Amino acid sequence: MMKEKKEKKKWGLILFLVFIMLGTTFSFVFFGFSPVTEKAKYNGLIFSFIPRDNIWIAKINGKDAAFSFLPKDADDVLVFDDSFKMLEGRFEIDVTSDANSTFKEAIALAQHQMGLTLAQYNIYVRKGFTANSTFSLPVIICKDATLIVPIVYFNYGNTTNIHVENNCIIAEASSNADFIKVKDRLLYGILGVMN
């Protein structure tokens, strides 16, 4: 009798372990290996948040584009003039800033991220500074802007905005996060997500 009870317990434990193993296997098959991501919709586009990289990804014109801010969060960036028309359909966009800017790290990150995203669309982003510096980057100034190669000048400003001065697109912000937001607003305009 005692032996029979031990045998039943043994089989019960074995069946429990088999149930756990099968349940785990089926959950991977039906629900996948990747974690559930947050999703957002804007004008028919689906944005998926990737927590590991802290970015939003959307498939735009058949290619993945990465952003730090959703369009609704970048909508508060003031946009004047025809800034985006000057950037649409270009093969190269030059970006520049002051090498000694208080926000040089955020500006460098914004320019780098802009280059990575636009490379998906075969748009080359050439980075430079407004004057000679110890970095091996070219001098790019607004007066050199052309219709073929527009220039975006990332600069400090009291308000976060994008405007045009003498054929040069000025992207102004007053904080590190706002420079990243301005970059996203530029990308949304270039890719036709926002006007």
C-alpha positions as CSV (number, residue, x, y, z in Angstrom):
1,M,0.0,0.0,0.0
2,M,2.8,2.4,0.9
3,K,4.6,1.4,-2.3
4,E,1.5,2.1,-4.3
5,K,1.2,5.6,-2.8
6,K,4.8,6.4,-3.7
7,E,4.3,5.2,-7.2
8,K,1.2,7.4,-7.6
9,K,3.2,10.5,-6.3
10,K,6.0,9.7,-8.7
11,W,3.7,9.5,-11.7
12,G,1.9,12.7,-10.6
13,L,5.2,14.5,-10.4
14,I,6.2,13.2,-13.8
15,L,2.9,14.2,-15.4
16,F,3.2,17.7,-13.8
17,L,6.7,18.2,-15.3
18,V,5.6,17.0,-18.7
19,F,2.6,19.4,-18.6
20,I,4.9,22.3,-17.7
21,M,7.4,21.4,-20.5
22,L,4.7,21.0,-23.1
23,G,3.0,24.3,-21.9
24,T,6.3,26.2,-22.2
25,T,6.9,24.7,-25.7
26,F,3.5,25.6,-27.0
27,S,3.7,29.1,-25.6
28,F,6.9,29.7,-27.6
29,V,5.3,28.3,-30.7
30,F,2.1,30.3,-30.5
31,F,3.4,33.5,-29.0
32,G,7.0,33.7,-30.3
33,F,10.3,34.3,-28.7
34,S,10.3,38.1,-28.8
35,P,8.8,40.3,-26.1
36,V,5.6,42.0,-26.8
37,T,6.2,45.6,-28.0
38,E,4.2,48.7,-27.7
39,K,2.5,49.9,-30.9
40,A,1.2,53.2,-32.1
41,K,-0.6,54.3,-35.2
42,Y,-0.2,57.5,-37.2
43,N,-1.8,58.2,-40.6
44,G,-2.0,54.5,-41.4
45,L,1.6,53.8,-40.3
46,I,2.3,51.4,-37.5
47,F,5.1,52.3,-35.1
48,S,6.6,49.5,-32.9
49,F,8.6,50.4,-29.8
50,I,11.9,48.5,-29.4
51,P,12.7,48.8,-25.7
52,R,16.2,47.4,-26.0
53,D,17.2,50.3,-28.3
54,N,14.7,52.8,-27.0
55,I,13.4,53.6,-30.5
56,W,10.2,53.5,-32.6
57,I,10.4,51.7,-35.9
58,A,7.9,52.2,-38.8
59,K,7.9,50.7,-42.3
60,I,7.8,53.7,-44.5
61,N,8.0,53.2,-48.3
62,G,8.9,49.6,-47.7
63,K,11.9,50.3,-45.5
64,D,12.4,50.5,-41.7
65,A,12.8,54.0,-40.3
66,A,13.9,54.6,-36.7
67,F,12.8,57.5,-34.5
68,S,13.1,58.6,-30.9
69,F,9.8,60.4,-30.8
70,L,6.4,59.5,-32.3
71,P,4.9,62.0,-34.8
72,K,2.3,63.2,-32.2
73,D,5.2,64.0,-29.9
74,A,7.2,65.8,-32.5
75,D,4.2,67.8,-33.7
76,D,4.9,70.6,-31.2
77,V,8.1,71.6,-33.2
78,L,7.2,74.8,-35.0
79,V,7.8,74.5,-38.8
80,F,8.0,77.6,-41.0
81,D,8.4,78.1,-44.7
82,D,8.9,75.2,-47.2
83,S,11.6,73.5,-45.2
84,F,10.7,70.0,-46.2
85,K,10.2,70.8,-49.9
86,M,13.9,71.8,-50.0
87,L,14.9,68.4,-48.5
88,E,12.6,66.1,-50.5
89,G,14.1,63.9,-53.2
90,R,17.7,64.8,-52.5
91,F,20.6,62.4,-52.8
92,E,22.7,64.3,-50.3
93,I,21.9,66.6,-47.3
94,D,24.6,68.4,-45.5
95,V,24.3,69.0,-41.8
96,T,26.3,71.4,-39.7
97,S,26.6,72.9,-36.3
98,D,29.0,74.9,-34.2
99,A,31.8,72.7,-32.9
100,N,31.7,74.4,-29.5
101,S,28.0,74.3,-29.0
102,T,26.7,73.7,-25.5
103,F,24.6,70.9,-27.0
104,K,27.3,69.4,-29.3
105,E,26.7,65.8,-28.0
106,A,23.0,65.9,-28.6
107,I,23.5,67.5,-32.0
108,A,26.1,64.9,-33.0
109,L,23.7,62.2,-31.9
110,A,20.8,63.8,-33.9
111,Q,23.0,64.1,-37.0
112,H,24.2,60.5,-36.7
113,Q,20.7,59.1,-36.2
114,M,19.5,61.2,-39.2
115,G,22.2,59.7,-41.3
116,L,21.4,56.2,-40.3
117,T,17.7,56.6,-41.1
118,L,18.2,58.4,-44.4
119,A,20.8,55.9,-45.5
120,Q,17.9,53.4,-45.7
121,Y,16.5,55.6,-48.5
122,N,19.8,56.1,-50.3
123,I,20.2,59.7,-49.0
124,Y,23.7,60.5,-47.9
125,V,24.1,62.8,-44.9
126,R,27.4,64.7,-44.8
127,K,28.4,66.1,-41.4
128,G,30.5,69.1,-40.8
129,F,31.0,72.2,-38.7
130,T,30.6,75.9,-39.3
131,A,34.3,76.6,-38.8
132,N,37.6,74.7,-38.7
133,S,37.9,72.4,-35.7
134,T,40.1,69.7,-34.3
135,F,37.8,67.1,-35.8
136,S,38.4,65.8,-39.3
137,L,35.1,67.1,-40.6
138,P,34.6,69.6,-43.4
139,V,33.5,73.2,-42.9
140,I,29.9,73.5,-44.0
141,I,28.2,76.9,-43.8
142,C,24.8,78.1,-44.8
143,K,25.9,80.3,-47.6
144,D,27.1,77.1,-49.5
145,A,23.6,75.7,-49.6
146,T,22.3,74.8,-53.1
147,L,19.0,73.4,-54.4
148,I,20.9,70.1,-55.2
149,V,22.6,69.9,-51.8
150,P,20.6,71.6,-49.1
151,I,22.1,72.3,-45.7
152,V,20.5,71.8,-42.2
153,Y,22.1,74.0,-39.5
154,F,21.5,72.6,-36.0
155,N,21.7,75.6,-33.7
156,Y,20.7,76.8,-30.2
157,G,17.4,78.8,-30.2
158,N,14.9,79.9,-27.5
159,T,12.1,78.0,-29.3
160,T,12.2,74.6,-30.9
161,N,11.6,75.2,-34.6
162,I,12.6,74.6,-38.2
163,H,12.8,77.6,-40.6
164,V,14.6,78.7,-43.7
165,E,17.1,81.6,-43.8
166,N,18.8,82.3,-47.2
167,N,18.2,78.8,-48.6
168,C,19.6,77.2,-45.4
169,I,17.3,75.2,-43.1
170,I,17.8,76.1,-39.5
171,A,16.9,73.5,-36.9
172,E,16.8,75.3,-33.5
173,A,16.3,73.8,-30.0
174,S,17.1,74.7,-26.4
175,S,17.7,71.3,-24.9
176,N,19.3,68.0,-25.6
177,A,16.0,66.2,-26.0
178,D,14.6,68.9,-28.3
179,F,17.5,68.5,-30.7
180,I,16.6,64.8,-31.0
181,K,12.9,65.8,-31.4
182,V,13.8,68.4,-34.2
183,K,15.8,65.6,-36.0
184,D,12.7,63.4,-35.9
185,R,10.5,66.2,-37.1
186,L,12.9,66.7,-40.0
187,L,12.8,63.0,-40.8
188,Y,9.0,62.9,-40.7
189,G,8.9,65.8,-43.1
190,I,11.5,64.4,-45.5
191,L,9.8,61.0,-45.6
192,G,6.3,62.5,-46.1
193,V,4.9,61.3,-42.8
194,M,4.1,64.9,-41.6
195,N,3.8,68.2,-43.5
